[in-house]
Amino acid sequence: MTSSEGSTGTGLRKPPPVCIVTGASGWLGHALIRALAQRSGRIRCLASTGSEASRLELRSPSVEVVVADVRDPAGLDRLFDDTNDATVFHAAAVIHPRHGTREVFDVNVGGTALVLDRARRFGARRVVYVSSNSPFGFNATTDEVFDEDSPYRPTGAYGRSKMEAELLVRRVADAGDVETVIVRCPWLYGPHQPRRQTEFFALVRRGLFPIFGDGTSRRSLVYTDNLAQGLLLAELTEAAAGRAYWIADAEPYRMTEIIDAVRNALASEGIETARPRVRLPSFVADAAELADRLIEDRGLYVQKLHVLGEMNKTIACSIARAERELGYRPEIALAEGMRRSIRWCLDWGEPL
């Protein structure tokens, strides 16, 4: 990589004077803000409620919070005010909608369009867009992995909304309006997790999380601190402009490995776990996937049905480009990441 004016001479730019973070109150947002707070500069965050704002402001004196919805143009004007030459980390998204599938398009596509427009108008340096595996569907075999040239095959409303958002991001970059980088991440794990992840841990503890078929389907996961590391590299790497990257743990895991890692993490904290005792034929997940599609076609959404429909699928990616071009090296392995997640649940009184 070649350096340019304002760079560190290693292909990495100097951090900007201010960073803007949408989706700051989520589990990724907490990890990202913790990483950003270790360097100088202001951190301007978007939060949807006053209670979220209060928690974020406790993270660091450099954190400033604007309370608004990502769909609110006036709120985004306040978020971007006085932030010339900022990096924008756009992580706000709805994965599991409460009010039907229209919500995922309003937030994930409409909100992204507004953020990109403000980034252009307020002179942002670069937008790092947090995408997902969902625009790419499922791997054809357990051995296949997605790379950055894999075609779009979105699954469900969420996958289509993230695909449409990616296309918006690419259009802005192609027009030369603002630099962009797309970071695609798979299943997250780490502290500050949502309740659905804690429920997954609880099912594993009781031996009730089902294994479908022979349990050899594979999933890429990413520990939140590893993802934050990848986001910062995408922010500062000069040559990353206009590129897309998969950011995940080093290798995909078999579902049985993931379950074993949770069981071992629970045991390391003195929590007794039952042996896995629920096995289901693969067609049960296939039936759930079909039902999920039929329900979504009517604009409705049932979270547990959607998740069940993915449980026999391989969703795996390669991080080779991120390793090669960004110098990305995931620092936290699965066992340690799961231990930290369990400790956070215990510290915060999350029932396991």
C-alpha positions as CSV (number, residue, x, y, z in Angstrom):
1,M,0.0,0.0,0.0
2,T,1.2,3.5,-0.7
3,S,0.9,6.3,1.8
4,S,-0.5,9.7,1.1
5,E,-0.7,13.1,2.7
6,G,-2.1,12.7,6.2
7,S,-1.2,9.0,6.4
8,T,1.1,7.3,8.9
9,G,3.4,6.1,6.2
10,T,2.3,2.5,6.5
11,G,-0.7,2.7,4.3
12,L,-2.8,3.7,7.3
13,R,-4.3,7.2,7.6
14,K,-4.2,9.1,10.8
15,P,-7.5,8.9,12.7
16,P,-9.9,11.7,12.0
17,P,-10.8,14.4,14.6
18,V,-14.3,12.9,15.0
19,C,-16.0,9.6,14.4
20,I,-19.8,9.2,14.0
21,V,-21.3,5.9,15.1
22,T,-24.9,4.8,14.4
23,G,-26.2,1.7,16.1
24,A,-23.9,2.7,19.0
25,S,-26.0,1.1,21.8
26,G,-25.8,-2.4,20.3
27,W,-23.3,-5.1,21.2
28,L,-21.1,-4.1,18.3
29,G,-21.5,-0.4,19.1
30,H,-20.1,-1.0,22.7
31,A,-17.1,-2.8,21.4
32,L,-16.4,-0.2,18.7
33,I,-16.8,2.8,21.1
34,R,-14.4,1.1,23.5
35,A,-11.8,0.7,20.7
36,L,-12.3,4.3,19.5
37,A,-12.0,5.7,23.0
38,Q,-8.4,4.4,23.2
39,R,-7.3,7.1,20.7
40,S,-7.8,10.8,20.7
41,G,-10.8,12.5,19.1
42,R,-14.5,13.0,19.5
43,I,-17.0,10.1,19.2
44,R,-20.5,11.3,18.1
45,C,-23.1,8.6,18.7
46,L,-26.7,8.1,17.6
47,A,-29.0,6.6,20.3
48,S,-32.7,6.0,20.1
49,T,-33.5,6.7,23.8
50,G,-32.3,8.8,26.7
51,S,-31.4,5.7,28.7
52,E,-29.2,4.4,25.9
53,A,-27.5,7.8,25.7
54,S,-26.7,7.8,29.4
55,R,-25.0,4.4,29.2
56,L,-23.0,5.5,26.2
57,E,-21.8,8.7,27.8
58,L,-20.4,6.7,30.7
59,R,-18.1,4.9,28.3
60,S,-15.7,7.8,27.8
61,P,-15.5,11.6,28.2
62,S,-15.0,11.8,24.4
63,V,-18.5,10.4,23.7
64,E,-21.2,12.8,22.6
65,V,-24.7,11.4,22.1
66,V,-27.6,12.6,19.9
67,V,-30.9,11.0,20.7
68,A,-32.8,10.4,17.4
69,D,-34.1,7.8,15.0
70,V,-31.9,7.0,12.0
71,R,-35.0,7.6,9.9
72,D,-35.3,11.2,11.2
73,P,-33.6,13.7,8.8
74,A,-33.5,16.5,11.5
75,G,-32.0,14.1,14.0
76,L,-29.3,13.1,11.5
77,D,-28.6,16.8,10.9
78,R,-27.8,17.2,14.6
79,L,-25.7,14.1,14.5
80,F,-23.5,15.3,11.7
81,D,-23.4,19.0,12.7
82,D,-19.8,20.3,13.1
83,T,-18.2,17.0,12.0
84,N,-16.3,17.9,8.9
85,D,-13.8,15.2,7.8
86,A,-15.3,12.5,10.0
87,T,-15.4,8.8,9.7
88,V,-18.9,7.4,9.7
89,F,-19.5,3.9,11.1
90,H,-23.0,3.1,10.0
91,A,-24.1,0.1,12.1
92,A,-27.7,0.9,12.8
93,A,-30.0,-1.8,11.5
94,V,-33.1,-3.9,12.3
95,I,-32.5,-7.6,12.1
96,H,-35.6,-9.0,13.8
97,P,-38.4,-6.5,13.3
98,R,-41.2,-6.0,15.8
99,H,-43.6,-4.4,13.4
100,G,-43.4,-6.5,10.3
101,T,-41.0,-6.6,7.4
102,R,-41.6,-3.1,6.2
103,E,-39.6,-1.9,9.2
104,V,-36.4,-3.5,8.0
105,F,-36.6,-1.7,4.7
106,D,-37.5,1.7,6.4
107,V,-34.5,1.4,8.7
108,N,-31.9,-0.6,6.7
109,V,-32.4,1.0,3.3
110,G,-34.1,4.4,4.1
111,G,-31.9,5.1,7.1
112,T,-28.8,4.2,5.1
113,A,-29.8,6.5,2.3
114,L,-30.2,9.4,4.8
115,V,-26.8,8.6,6.5
116,L,-25.1,8.6,3.1
117,D,-26.7,11.9,2.1
118,R,-25.6,13.5,5.4
119,A,-22.1,12.1,5.0
120,R,-21.8,13.7,1.6
121,R,-23.4,17.1,2.6
122,F,-21.3,17.4,5.8
123,G,-18.0,16.5,4.2
124,A,-17.3,13.0,5.8
125,R,-13.9,11.5,5.0
126,R,-15.2,7.9,4.8
127,V,-18.3,5.8,5.5
128,V,-17.7,2.3,6.8
129,Y,-20.9,0.4,6.3
130,V,-21.6,-2.7,8.5
131,S,-23.3,-5.3,6.3
132,S,-24.2,-9.0,6.9
133,N,-24.0,-12.5,5.5
134,S,-27.7,-12.3,4.7
135,P,-27.5,-10.8,1.2
136,F,-25.6,-13.9,0.2
137,G,-27.9,-16.6,1.5
138,F,-26.6,-20.0,2.3
139,N,-23.5,-21.9,1.1
140,A,-24.2,-24.6,-1.5
141,T,-22.1,-27.1,0.4
142,T,-20.6,-27.4,3.9
143,D,-17.1,-26.9,2.3
144,E,-17.9,-23.7,0.4
145,V,-17.2,-20.3,1.8
146,F,-18.3,-16.9,0.6
147,D,-15.7,-14.4,-0.6
148,E,-16.1,-10.8,-1.8
149,D,-16.9,-11.9,-5.3
150,S,-19.8,-14.2,-4.3
151,P,-23.1,-13.2,-6.0
152,Y,-26.1,-11.8,-4.1
153,R,-28.7,-14.5,-3.1
154,P,-30.5,-12.7,-0.3
155,T,-32.6,-14.6,2.2
156,G,-35.7,-13.0,3.5
157,A,-36.6,-9.3,4.0
158,Y,-33.5,-8.6,6.1
159,G,-31.2,-10.0,3.4
160,R,-32.9,-8.1,0.7
161,S,-32.7,-4.9,2.7
162,K,-29.0,-5.3,3.4
163,M,-28.4,-6.0,-0.3
164,E,-30.2,-2.9,-1.3
165,A,-28.3,-0.9,1.3
166,E,-25.0,-2.3,-0.1
167,L,-26.0,-1.2,-3.6
168,L,-26.7,2.3,-2.3
169,V,-23.2,2.4,-0.7
170,R,-21.6,1.3,-3.9
171,R,-23.5,3.9,-5.9
172,V,-22.2,6.7,-3.7
173,A,-18.7,5.4,-4.0
174,D,-18.9,5.1,-7.8
175,A,-20.2,8.6,-8.0
176,G,-17.2,9.9,-6.1
177,D,-19.5,11.6,-3.5
178,V,-17.8,10.1,-0.5
179,E,-15.3,7.2,0.2
180,T,-17.0,4.0,1.4
181,V,-15.9,0.6,2.7
182,I,-18.4,-2.3,3.2
183,V,-17.7,-4.7,6.1
184,R,-19.7,-7.9,6.0
185,C,-20.0,-9.8,9.3
186,P,-21.6,-13.1,10.2
187,W,-23.2,-14.2,13.5
188,L,-21.8,-12.0,16.4
189,Y,-21.0,-13.0,19.9
190,G,-19.6,-11.0,22.8
191,P,-20.5,-8.9,25.8
192,H,-23.6,-6.6,25.7
193,Q,-25.3,-9.3,23.7
194,P,-29.1,-9.1,23.0
195,R,-31.5,-11.3,24.9
196,R,-31.8,-13.8,22.0
197,Q,-28.1,-14.7,22.4
198,T,-28.5,-15.3,26.1
199,E,-31.5,-17.5,25.4
200,F,-29.2,-19.5,23.0
201,F,-26.8,-20.0,25.9
202,A,-29.6,-21.0,28.2
203,L,-30.8,-23.7,25.8
204,V,-27.3,-25.1,25.4
205,R,-26.9,-25.2,29.2
206,R,-30.1,-27.3,29.5
207,G,-29.1,-29.5,26.6
208,L,-32.1,-28.3,24.7
209,F,-30.5,-26.6,21.7
210,P,-31.2,-28.9,18.8
211,I,-28.6,-30.4,16.5
212,F,-30.0,-30.8,13.0
213,G,-29.0,-33.8,10.9
214,D,-25.4,-34.9,11.5
215,G,-24.4,-31.5,13.0
216,T,-21.7,-30.9,10.3
217,S,-23.2,-27.6,8.9
218,R,-20.7,-24.8,9.5
219,R,-21.1,-21.2,10.6
220,S,-18.8,-18.2,10.6
221,L,-18.8,-16.2,13.8
222,V,-17.1,-13.0,14.8
223,Y,-16.3,-11.9,18.3
224,T,-17.3,-8.2,18.7
225,D,-13.8,-7.0,19.6
226,N,-12.5,-8.8,16.5
227,L,-15.1,-7.0,14.4
228,A,-14.2,-3.7,16.0
229,Q,-10.6,-4.3,15.0
230,G,-11.6,-5.0,11.4
231,L,-13.8,-1.8,11.3
232,L,-10.9,0.4,12.4
233,L,-8.7,-1.1,9.8
234,A,-11.3,-0.5,7.2
235,E,-11.5,3.0,8.4
236,L,-7.8,3.8,8.2
237,T,-6.5,1.7,5.4
238,E,-5.9,4.0,2.5
239,A,-6.4,1.4,-0.2
240,A,-9.7,0.1,1.3
241,A,-11.8,2.8,-0.3
242,G,-14.5,1.3,-2.6
243,R,-13.8,-2.2,-1.4
244,A,-15.8,-4.8,0.6
245,Y,-14.4,-7.2,3.2
246,W,-15.6,-10.2,5.2
247,I,-14.6,-9.8,8.9
248,A,-15.0,-12.9,11.0
249,D,-13.1,-15.3,13.2
250,A,-10.2,-17.1,11.6
251,E,-12.2,-20.1,10.4
252,P,-15.9,-21.2,10.3
253,Y,-17.0,-23.6,13.0
254,R,-19.2,-26.7,12.9
255,M,-22.4,-26.2,14.8
256,T,-21.3,-28.9,17.2
257,E,-18.1,-27.0,17.9
258,I,-20.1,-23.8,18.7
259,I,-22.3,-25.7,21.2
260,D,-19.3,-27.4,22.8
261,A,-17.6,-23.9,23.2
262,V,-20.7,-22.6,25.0
263,R,-20.8,-25.6,27.2
264,N,-17.1,-25.4,28.1
265,A,-17.4,-21.6,28.8
266,L,-20.4,-22.3,31.1
267,A,-18.4,-25.1,32.9
268,S,-15.4,-22.8,33.3
269,E,-17.7,-20.4,35.3
270,G,-18.9,-23.3,37.5
271,I,-22.3,-23.6,35.7
272,E,-23.4,-27.2,35.3
273,T,-24.6,-28.1,31.8
274,A,-26.6,-31.0,30.5
275,R,-25.4,-33.1,27.6
276,P,-27.0,-32.2,24.2
277,R,-30.1,-34.4,23.9
278,V,-32.2,-32.9,21.2
279,R,-31.5,-34.1,17.6
280,L,-33.9,-33.2,14.8
281,P,-33.9,-34.3,11.1
282,S,-32.7,-31.7,8.7
283,F,-36.1,-31.4,7.0
284,V,-37.5,-29.7,10.2
285,A,-35.4,-26.7,9.5
286,D,-36.2,-26.8,5.8
287,A,-39.9,-26.8,6.7
288,A,-39.4,-23.8,9.1
289,E,-37.5,-21.9,6.3
290,L,-40.5,-22.5,3.9
291,A,-43.0,-21.3,6.5
292,D,-40.8,-18.3,7.3
293,R,-40.8,-17.3,3.6
294,L,-44.6,-17.7,3.3
295,I,-45.1,-15.5,6.4
296,E,-42.7,-12.8,5.3
297,D,-44.5,-12.7,1.9
298,R,-47.4,-11.4,3.9
299,G,-45.3,-8.7,5.6
300,L,-45.1,-10.5,8.9
301,Y,-42.2,-11.9,10.9
302,V,-41.7,-14.6,13.5
303,Q,-38.2,-14.5,14.9
304,K,-37.9,-18.0,16.3
305,L,-39.3,-19.5,13.0
306,H,-36.7,-17.5,11.0
307,V,-33.8,-18.6,13.2
308,L,-34.9,-22.2,13.1
309,G,-35.0,-22.2,9.3
310,E,-31.2,-21.4,9.3
311,M,-30.1,-24.0,11.8
312,N,-29.2,-26.7,9.3
313,K,-27.5,-24.3,6.8
314,T,-23.9,-23.6,6.3
315,I,-23.2,-19.8,6.3
316,A,-19.4,-19.5,6.1
317,C,-17.0,-16.9,4.7
318,S,-13.3,-16.4,3.9
319,I,-11.4,-13.5,5.5
320,A,-8.4,-13.9,3.1
321,R,-8.9,-10.5,1.5
322,A,-9.1,-8.7,4.9
323,E,-6.0,-10.5,6.0
324,R,-4.2,-9.6,2.8
325,E,-5.3,-6.0,2.3
326,L,-6.1,-4.8,5.8
327,G,-3.7,-6.8,7.8
328,Y,-6.6,-8.1,9.8
329,R,-5.8,-10.8,12.4
330,P,-8.6,-11.9,14.7
331,E,-7.1,-11.7,18.2
332,I,-9.8,-13.4,20.3
333,A,-10.5,-17.1,19.7
334,L,-13.8,-18.9,20.2
335,A,-13.1,-20.3,23.6
336,E,-12.0,-17.1,25.1
337,G,-14.8,-15.1,23.4
338,M,-17.4,-17.4,24.8
339,R,-15.9,-17.2,28.3
340,R,-16.1,-13.4,28.2
341,S,-19.7,-13.6,26.9
342,I,-20.7,-15.8,29.8
343,R,-18.9,-13.7,32.3
344,W,-20.8,-10.6,31.1
345,C,-24.1,-12.4,31.5
346,L,-23.2,-13.3,35.1
347,D,-21.9,-9.8,35.9
348,W,-25.1,-8.2,34.6
349,G,-27.5,-10.7,36.0
350,E,-28.6,-12.2,32.7
351,P,-30.5,-15.4,33.5
352,L,-28.7,-18.5,32.1
